[in-house]
Amino acid sequence: MFRAMIPVMLVASLAGCGATRSDALSYSADVDAEKGLAVFTCKTSTTDRCIFRFDGDAQPDSLTVPKGEAAAVTGVSPGGAYCATTGAPGASCHGQTLHAGVQAIHHEKRISR
């Protein structure tokens, strides 16, 4: 009986051994509280772009910034909420809070396929 179970146990133990990949995102946000302006610079991303989504009165309400480039959003202030993602399948949008001045953010997650 035990010998008959060995192949089943082997298959079950290997089922969790799928391919994995890393989802990495690194960017900076430079917030000018007086002007209500934030400049987002995409430093690295596994998809070669950083995607930002904003709550509130931000214009535009989302940005897609190619790696190595920057883009601005207006109508934001310290304490405002946004999220950032690579946009890769299975990637989540990481919630953040805006702070005055320059912020450097890095996220990395291993994702099983």
C-alpha positions as semicolon CSV with decimal commas, in nm:
position;residue;x (nm);y (nm);z (nm)
1;M;0,000;0,000;0,000
2;F;0,278;0,244;0,094
3;R;0,462;0,179;-0,236
4;A;0,149;0,261;-0,430
5;M;0,132;0,597;-0,250
6;I;0,493;0,700;-0,336
7;P;0,415;0,823;-0,692
8;V;0,114;1,018;-0,564
9;M;0,320;1,181;-0,288
10;L;0,599;1,266;-0,536
11;V;0,358;1,434;-0,779
12;A;0,192;1,625;-0,495
13;S;0,525;1,749;-0,361
14;L;0,639;1,869;-0,704
15;A;0,311;2,046;-0,781
16;G;0,428;2,355;-0,594
17;C;0,757;2,366;-0,787
18;G;0,643;2,582;-1,076
19;A;0,835;2,850;-1,258
20;T;0,872;3,176;-1,071
21;R;0,959;3,524;-1,180
22;S;1,037;3,844;-1,002
23;D;0,817;4,150;-1,036
24;A;1,032;4,456;-0,957
25;L;0,942;4,823;-0,955
26;S;1,160;5,118;-0,854
27;Y;1,064;5,484;-0,891
28;S;1,082;5,824;-0,729
29;A;0,810;6,076;-0,653
30;D;0,896;6,444;-0,612
31;V;0,599;6,623;-0,454
32;D;0,576;7,004;-0,451
33;A;0,304;7,067;-0,190
34;E;0,269;7,439;-0,271
35;K;0,207;7,377;-0,642
36;G;0,000;7,058;-0,595
37;L;0,236;6,887;-0,839
38;A;0,414;6,551;-0,829
39;V;0,676;6,425;-1,074
40;F;0,713;6,046;-1,098
41;T;1,034;5,900;-1,243
42;C;1,035;5,532;-1,343
43;K;1,380;5,393;-1,260
44;T;1,336;5,017;-1,312
45;S;1,046;4,790;-1,394
46;T;1,021;4,431;-1,512
47;T;0,784;4,554;-1,785
48;D;0,995;4,862;-1,874
49;R;0,714;5,089;-1,753
50;C;0,567;5,210;-1,425
51;I;0,193;5,260;-1,393
52;F;0,052;5,500;-1,134
53;R;-0,315;5,546;-1,036
54;F;-0,434;5,838;-0,823
55;D;-0,730;5,905;-0,594
56;G;-0,901;6,241;-0,557
57;D;-0,868;6,536;-0,795
58;A;-0,541;6,433;-0,960
59;Q;-0,504;6,512;-1,329
60;P;-0,454;6,283;-1,505
61;D;-0,596;6,008;-1,281
62;S;-0,332;5,763;-1,407
63;L;0,015;5,772;-1,563
64;T;0,213;5,518;-1,761
65;V;0,580;5,617;-1,748
66;P;0,846;5,437;-1,956
67;K;1,159;5,324;-1,771
68;G;1,411;5,608;-1,751
69;E;1,149;5,879;-1,804
70;A;0,938;6,107;-1,586
71;A;0,582;6,242;-1,595
72;A;0,387;6,490;-1,383
73;V;0,047;6,488;-1,220
74;T;-0,134;6,792;-1,079
75;G;-0,406;6,832;-0,818
76;V;-0,221;6,625;-0,556
77;S;-0,111;6,702;-0,202
78;P;0,077;6,534;0,081
79;G;-0,144;6,266;0,234
80;G;-0,304;6,188;-0,101
81;A;-0,329;5,823;-0,204
82;Y;-0,193;5,654;-0,513
83;C;-0,077;5,310;-0,617
84;A;0,203;5,188;-0,842
85;T;0,244;4,871;-1,047
86;T;0,445;4,721;-1,331
87;G;0,122;4,612;-1,498
88;A;0,257;4,258;-1,536
89;P;0,011;3,967;-1,508
90;G;-0,035;3,887;-1,140
91;A;0,122;4,214;-1,024
92;S;-0,068;4,413;-0,765
93;C;-0,096;4,789;-0,738
94;H;0,096;4,886;-0,423
95;G;-0,084;5,158;-0,227
96;Q;0,124;5,456;-0,114
97;T;0,073;5,793;0,050
98;L;0,223;6,109;-0,098
99;H;0,471;6,303;0,116
100;A;0,622;6,645;0,044
101;G;0,968;6,628;-0,111
102;V;1,142;6,339;-0,284
103;Q;1,056;5,977;-0,208
104;A;1,238;5,675;-0,348
105;I;1,030;5,356;-0,359
106;H;1,127;5,000;-0,448
107;H;0,899;4,691;-0,457
108;E;1,005;4,339;-0,548
109;K;0,797;4,025;-0,533
110;R;0,850;3,670;-0,652
111;I;0,546;3,542;-0,841
112;S;0,477;3,174;-0,912
113;R;0,332;3,094;-1,250
